[in-house]
Amino acid sequence: METPGPVYISKVRIVRERGPIREAYLPVESQPIIFGTHGAVREHYGTAPGQYPDHATTLDYVVAAAAG
């Protein structure tokens, strides 16, 4: 029996802007999604408050997707 191929392949592009700030270009979205750090995650990675703007982390998005 032949194994079927994938049903869907997500084509995503990630651009690192500076420090922890990244832009994710996702299918169908007209604007990039901005990832960064905040709170305890920011502290863990050793960036100072206000050094970079606070944004949701990639982990925040994974948790939201899994909970959805």
C-alpha positions in Angstrom: 0.0 0.0 0.0 1.4 3.4 -1.0 1.7 6.0 1.8 -0.2 9.2 0.9 1.6 12.5 0.7 1.0 15.4 3.0 -2.4 17.1 2.9 -1.0 20.5 3.6 2.4 22.2 3.8 2.5 25.5 5.6 4.8 28.0 3.9 6.0 30.4 6.6 8.9 32.9 6.5 10.6 34.2 9.7 12.7 37.4 9.7 14.8 38.2 12.7 14.6 42.0 13.2 16.9 42.5 16.2 17.4 40.8 19.5 14.3 38.6 20.3 12.1 40.5 17.8 11.0 38.3 14.9 8.4 38.8 12.2 6.5 35.7 11.0 4.9 35.8 7.6 2.0 33.3 7.6 -0.3 32.1 4.8 -3.5 34.2 4.3 -2.4 36.9 6.8 -1.9 40.3 5.2 0.4 41.6 8.0 3.3 39.8 9.7 2.9 38.4 13.2 5.5 39.9 15.6 7.1 37.6 18.2 9.3 38.7 21.0 9.6 38.3 24.8 7.9 39.7 27.9 7.9 39.2 31.7 9.6 36.1 33.0 10.7 35.0 29.5 12.4 38.4 28.9 14.2 38.1 32.3 15.2 34.5 31.5 16.9 35.7 28.3 18.6 38.6 30.1 17.2 41.6 28.3 16.4 44.7 30.3 12.9 46.1 30.7 12.2 48.5 27.8 15.3 47.3 25.8 12.9 45.8 23.3 9.1 46.2 23.0 7.1 43.5 24.7 5.4 41.0 22.3 3.9 37.5 22.8 6.5 34.7 22.6 6.4 31.8 20.2 5.5 29.7 23.2 2.4 31.8 23.8 1.3 31.1 20.2 1.9 27.3 20.6 -0.1 27.2 23.8 -2.9 29.2 22.2 -2.9 26.9 19.2 -3.0 23.8 21.3 -5.7 25.1 23.5 -7.9 26.2 20.6 
